[in-house]
Amino acid sequence: MPFIIKRVKLSIYKSLPKSFDEIEQSFKDSVDDYLAFCKERGEEPDRPFSGKFNLRIPPDLHAKLSIAAQLQGESLNHYITKMLQRFVA
């Protein structure tokens, strides 16, 4: 599955921010720039991922994964997360 990268015009610093307020304002300006960019293109802004999704798998695979996680002393969630991280790394 290809990755889609959106090019976004971000505020460019002439110098690094010197205070938290400057950092916060720069962040807000960048978000505003991104939202304006999406509006110009007629696109919906990306939403952050929740970190949750439902996955339907065959019962026998579910059992094998559960056993493998138990043998590693890990929760099924942690085990699958670790395997997915290795797969996409």
Rosetta constraint file for C-alpha pairs under 8 A:
AtomPair CA 8 CA 33 HARMONIC 7.66 0.50
AtomPair CA 8 CA 34 HARMONIC 5.95 0.50
AtomPair CA 8 CA 37 HARMONIC 6.88 0.50
AtomPair CA 9 CA 30 HARMONIC 7.89 0.50
AtomPair CA 9 CA 33 HARMONIC 6.46 0.50
AtomPair CA 9 CA 34 HARMONIC 6.86 0.50
AtomPair CA 9 CA 37 HARMONIC 7.47 0.50
AtomPair CA 10 CA 30 HARMONIC 5.25 0.50
AtomPair CA 10 CA 33 HARMONIC 6.39 0.50
AtomPair CA 10 CA 34 HARMONIC 7.35 0.50
AtomPair CA 11 CA 26 HARMONIC 7.06 0.50
AtomPair CA 11 CA 29 HARMONIC 6.83 0.50
AtomPair CA 11 CA 30 HARMONIC 5.73 0.50
AtomPair CA 11 CA 33 HARMONIC 7.67 0.50
AtomPair CA 13 CA 17 HARMONIC 7.84 0.50
AtomPair CA 17 CA 22 HARMONIC 5.47 0.50
AtomPair CA 17 CA 23 HARMONIC 5.78 0.50
AtomPair CA 18 CA 22 HARMONIC 6.62 0.50
AtomPair CA 18 CA 23 HARMONIC 7.81 0.50
AtomPair CA 19 CA 23 HARMONIC 6.44 0.50
AtomPair CA 20 CA 24 HARMONIC 6.04 0.50
AtomPair CA 21 CA 25 HARMONIC 6.07 0.50
AtomPair CA 22 CA 26 HARMONIC 6.04 0.50
AtomPair CA 23 CA 27 HARMONIC 6.18 0.50
AtomPair CA 24 CA 28 HARMONIC 6.27 0.50
AtomPair CA 25 CA 29 HARMONIC 6.07 0.50
AtomPair CA 26 CA 30 HARMONIC 6.15 0.50
AtomPair CA 27 CA 31 HARMONIC 6.27 0.50
AtomPair CA 28 CA 32 HARMONIC 6.14 0.50
AtomPair CA 29 CA 33 HARMONIC 6.11 0.50
AtomPair CA 30 CA 34 HARMONIC 6.17 0.50
AtomPair CA 31 CA 35 HARMONIC 6.16 0.50
AtomPair CA 32 CA 36 HARMONIC 6.10 0.50
AtomPair CA 33 CA 37 HARMONIC 6.07 0.50
AtomPair CA 34 CA 38 HARMONIC 6.26 0.50
AtomPair CA 34 CA 45 HARMONIC 7.85 0.50
AtomPair CA 35 CA 39 HARMONIC 6.17 0.50
AtomPair CA 35 CA 45 HARMONIC 6.53 0.50
AtomPair CA 36 CA 40 HARMONIC 6.13 0.50
AtomPair CA 37 CA 41 HARMONIC 6.42 0.50
AtomPair CA 38 CA 42 HARMONIC 6.02 0.50
AtomPair CA 38 CA 43 HARMONIC 4.96 0.50
AtomPair CA 38 CA 44 HARMONIC 6.24 0.50
AtomPair CA 38 CA 45 HARMONIC 5.97 0.50
AtomPair CA 39 CA 43 HARMONIC 6.03 0.50
AtomPair CA 39 CA 44 HARMONIC 7.42 0.50
AtomPair CA 57 CA 61 HARMONIC 6.63 0.50
AtomPair CA 57 CA 62 HARMONIC 6.57 0.50
AtomPair CA 58 CA 62 HARMONIC 6.37 0.50
AtomPair CA 59 CA 63 HARMONIC 6.21 0.50
AtomPair CA 60 CA 64 HARMONIC 6.25 0.50
AtomPair CA 61 CA 65 HARMONIC 6.09 0.50
AtomPair CA 62 CA 66 HARMONIC 6.10 0.50
AtomPair CA 63 CA 67 HARMONIC 6.20 0.50
AtomPair CA 64 CA 68 HARMONIC 6.13 0.50
AtomPair CA 65 CA 69 HARMONIC 6.09 0.50
AtomPair CA 65 CA 76 HARMONIC 7.02 0.50
AtomPair CA 65 CA 80 HARMONIC 7.71 0.50
AtomPair CA 66 CA 70 HARMONIC 6.23 0.50
AtomPair CA 66 CA 76 HARMONIC 5.67 0.50
AtomPair CA 67 CA 71 HARMONIC 6.16 0.50
AtomPair CA 68 CA 72 HARMONIC 6.37 0.50
AtomPair CA 69 CA 73 HARMONIC 6.19 0.50
AtomPair CA 69 CA 74 HARMONIC 5.11 0.50
AtomPair CA 69 CA 75 HARMONIC 5.98 0.50
AtomPair CA 69 CA 76 HARMONIC 5.40 0.50
AtomPair CA 69 CA 79 HARMONIC 5.50 0.50
AtomPair CA 70 CA 74 HARMONIC 5.79 0.50
AtomPair CA 70 CA 75 HARMONIC 6.96 0.50
AtomPair CA 70 CA 76 HARMONIC 7.63 0.50
AtomPair CA 74 CA 78 HARMONIC 6.27 0.50
AtomPair CA 74 CA 79 HARMONIC 6.04 0.50
AtomPair CA 75 CA 79 HARMONIC 6.10 0.50
AtomPair CA 76 CA 80 HARMONIC 6.10 0.50
AtomPair CA 77 CA 81 HARMONIC 6.05 0.50
AtomPair CA 78 CA 82 HARMONIC 6.10 0.50
AtomPair CA 79 CA 83 HARMONIC 6.28 0.50
AtomPair CA 80 CA 84 HARMONIC 6.08 0.50
AtomPair CA 81 CA 85 HARMONIC 6.15 0.50
AtomPair CA 82 CA 86 HARMONIC 6.32 0.50
AtomPair CA 83 CA 87 HARMONIC 6.23 0.50
AtomPair CA 84 CA 88 HARMONIC 6.31 0.50
AtomPair CA 85 CA 89 HARMONIC 5.92 0.50
